[in-house]
């Protein structure tokens, strides 16, 4: 039995990056031997075990053969005679196909270290094209390591293009796709993930609604970058720079989908794009089974982001309607995330990345004013049921009128 550290732990150590998760591969062992040493089995499809003390994953060396569509269409073979090189060749990228023993002696049969130094993401073997999930994984690694200068090898990009055109991407489950998308959006440069997917044709398959934004112009006065797709990438970039959570980044990606529906004869204006985009946002949400908080915020940002930009001009009644829509009284955090998405949208414009956004504090102040209305005095006056609701609404409207008047002085 020989045990090797493999994959990301080796890659990140060589890059000088923090090593978080460690995976191990075991060569020359059987399931029975692993169980005898106290390892706990967890793999449903192939033999993976948890270490009895550290809890880290140890997998028996294995080979795989394609026998169906999608991410799960493989037959795995694990036995003591599978070599380390045979196990490594089934991995996606050369930089993930390295192993080291307990003395840090490197096994690198597919030149991963050379590609690390050249800053290249390159597939290990033609078998790369058998797994459609790898298209998303490579785009995610491109986003993760973009700041280090990594790019996708042309021949790997071509394989990704072939996969995108083959229909295999449609065999991915929503759960697997969302897991990769969510991880990619939380990288330091998530806009690179979308750009790589677009370059290989995968964006058109996975998110045609986002792909349709590229080449669609906007008024230059508000959008010096003009192209709606370029703007979307810039908004996503700003969200990452400002360390926004996944909910905000997802909303930023989808906020302008309605502009992809504007007839060319109406360009560069996009009248009512907020309302038109809601059905597209809903479709993307459902396609990937995004978490409920991501779905809700994306829809609300899509519908109301221009309200956010015009906050200082809104009538008190419109402002109250906005606050009610977000349920700022019970869910203040969701409104904060809306404000953040609006600010990222305002900053995601060429040359305006450092602009101030006074609307943010104004909206927070409005929410505070509305929340300050006390219910108890209204109860003491005898209001109850629907009448109480209307009375509270009336008092909140008064509070917002006072707030707006004071803010405009």
Residue pairs with C-beta under 8 A, 6 or more apart in sequence:
1 26
1 27
1 28
1 29
1 33
2 26
2 27
2 28
2 84
2 101
3 24
3 25
3 26
3 27
3 58
3 101
3 102
4 24
4 25
4 27
4 84
4 99
4 100
4 101
4 107
5 22
5 23
5 24
5 99
5 100
5 101
6 23
6 24
6 25
6 87
6 88
6 98
6 99
7 23
7 91
7 96
7 97
7 98
8 19
8 21
8 23
8 96
9 19
9 21
9 22
9 23
10 98
10 99
10 100
10 106
11 95
11 96
11 98
11 112
11 116
12 18
12 19
12 20
13 19
14 98
14 113
14 116
15 116
15 145
15 148
22 56
23 56
23 57
23 59
24 56
24 57
24 58
24 59
25 58
25 59
25 60
25 61
25 84
25 87
25 99
26 34
26 58
26 59
26 60
26 61
27 61
27 80
27 82
27 83
27 84
27 87
28 61
28 80
29 60
29 80
30 60
30 79
30 80
31 41
31 47
31 60
31 78
34 41
34 47
34 49
34 58
34 60
35 41
35 49
37 52
38 52
39 49
39 50
39 51
39 52
39 58
40 49
40 50
40 52
41 47
41 48
41 49
42 48
42 49
42 50
42 57
43 49
43 59
45 72
45 74
45 76
46 59
46 60
46 62
46 76
46 78
47 59
47 60
47 62
47 78
48 57
48 58
48 59
48 60
49 57
49 58
49 59
50 56
50 57
50 58
51 57
51 58
60 78
60 79
60 82
61 78
61 82
61 83
61 84
61 86
61 87
62 76
62 77
62 78
62 82
62 87
62 90
63 76
63 77
63 82
63 86
63 87
63 90
64 74
64 75
64 76
64 77
64 90
65 74
65 75
65 77
66 73
66 74
66 127
66 130
67 73
67 74
67 75
68 74
69 168
69 171
70 132
70 168
70 171
70 172
70 173
71 131
71 132
71 133
71 171
71 172
71 173
71 176
72 173
73 171
74 130
74 131
84 99
84 107
85 107
85 109
88 97
88 98
88 99
88 107
88 109
88 110
88 124
89 97
89 109
89 110
89 124
89 125
89 127
90 124
90 125
90 127
91 97
91 124
92 123
92 124
92 128
92 131
92 134
92 137
92 138
93 112
93 115
93 121
93 122
93 123
93 124
93 138
93 141
93 156
94 110
94 111
94 112
94 114
94 115
94 122
94 123
94 124
95 112
95 115
95 116
95 121
95 122
96 112
97 108
97 109
97 110
97 112
97 124
98 106
98 107
98 108
98 112
98 113
99 106
99 107
99 108
100 106
100 107
101 107
106 113
110 124
110 125
115 121
115 122
115 153
119 145
119 148
119 149
119 150
119 151
120 150
120 151
120 152
120 153
121 138
121 141
121 142
121 145
121 150
121 151
121 152
121 153
121 156
122 153
122 155
122 156
123 134
123 138
123 153
123 155
123 156
123 159
126 159
128 134
128 156
128 159
129 159
129 162
129 163
132 163
132 166
132 168
132 169
132 171
132 172
133 172
133 176
133 177
133 180
134 160
134 163
135 160
135 163
135 164
135 169
135 197
135 200
135 202
136 172
136 177
136 180
136 181
136 184
136 197
136 202
137 180
138 152
138 156
138 160
138 196
139 184
139 192
139 193
139 194
139 196
139 197
139 200
139 202
140 180
140 183
140 184
140 187
140 193
141 150
142 150
142 151
142 152
142 192
142 193
142 196
143 184
143 187
143 188
143 189
143 190
143 191
143 192
143 193
143 196
144 187
144 188
144 189
146 188
146 189
146 192
147 188
147 189
152 160
152 196
157 196
157 199
157 200
160 200
160 201
160 202
161 200
161 201
163 169
163 200
163 202
164 200
164 201
164 202
164 204
164 205
165 201
169 202
169 205
169 206
170 205
174 287
174 288
174 289
175 289
177 206
177 288
178 288
178 289
178 290
181 288
182 246
184 190
184 193
185 193
185 236
185 246
185 249
185 250
185 253
186 246
186 249
187 193
187 240
188 240
189 237
189 240
190 236
190 237
190 239
190 240
190 249
191 233
191 234
191 236
191 237
191 240
194 203
194 210
194 232
194 233
194 236
194 253
195 233
197 203
197 206
197 207
198 204
198 211
198 214
198 229
203 210
203 211
204 211
207 284
209 254
209 257
209 260
209 280
209 283
209 284
210 229
210 232
210 253
210 254
210 257
210 284
211 229
212 260
213 228
213 229
213 231
213 232
213 256
213 257
213 259
213 260
214 227
214 228
214 229
214 230
215 227
215 229
216 227
216 228
216 229
216 259
216 260
216 262
216 267
217 226
217 227
217 228
217 267
217 268
218 226
218 227
218 228
218 231
218 259
218 268
218 270
219 268
219 269
220 226
220 268
222 349
223 231
223 349
223 350
224 349
224 350
224 351
224 352
225 231
225 234
225 349
225 350
226 268
228 256
228 259
228 260
231 256
231 348
231 349
232 252
232 253
232 255
232 256
232 348
234 348
234 349
234 350
234 353
235 252
235 253
235 255
235 344
235 345
235 347
235 348
236 249
236 252
236 253
236 348
237 348
238 252
238 344
238 347
238 348
238 353
239 248
239 249
239 252
239 340
239 341
239 344
240 249
242 340
242 343
242 344
244 252
244 337
244 340
244 341
244 344
245 337
246 294
247 293
247 294
247 297
247 337
248 297
248 337
248 340
248 341
248 344
250 290
250 294
250 297
250 298
251 294
251 297
251 298
251 300
251 301
251 302
251 337
251 338
251 341
252 301
252 341
252 344
252 345
252 348
254 277
254 280
254 281
254 284
254 298
254 301
254 302
255 277
255 298
255 301
255 302
255 305
255 341
255 345
256 273
256 277
257 277
257 280
257 281
257 284
257 302
258 270
258 272
258 273
258 274
258 275
258 276
258 277
258 278
258 280
258 302
259 270
259 273
259 277
260 280
261 273
261 276
261 277
261 280
262 269
262 270
262 271
262 273
262 276
274 302
274 303
274 304
274 305
274 306
275 303
277 302
278 299
278 302
278 303
281 298
281 299
281 302
282 295
282 299
284 290
284 298
285 294
285 295
285 298
285 299
290 298
293 334
296 334
297 334
297 337
297 338
297 341
300 325
300 326
300 334
300 338
301 338
301 341
301 342
303 325
304 322
304 325
304 338
305 341
305 342
305 345
307 314
307 318
307 322
308 338
308 339
308 341
308 342
308 345
308 359
308 363
309 342
309 345
309 346
309 359
311 319
311 359
311 362
311 363
311 366
312 358
312 359
312 362
312 407
314 322
316 397
316 400
316 401
316 403
316 404
317 397
319 366
319 400
319 404
320 370
320 393
320 396
320 397
320 400
323 335
323 366
323 367
323 370
323 396
324 393
326 334
326 335
326 338
327 334
328 334
328 335
328 367
328 370
328 371
329 370
329 371
332 367
332 371
335 363
335 367
336 364
339 359
339 360
339 363
339 364
342 357
342 359
342 360
343 357
343 359
343 360
346 352
346 355
346 357
346 359
347 353
347 354
347 355
347 357
349 355
362 407
365 403
365 407
366 400
366 403
366 404
369 396
369 399
369 400
369 402
369 403
370 396
370 399
370 400
372 399
373 392
373 395
373 396
373 399
375 388
375 392
378 388
378 391
378 392
378 395
379 388
381 391
383 391
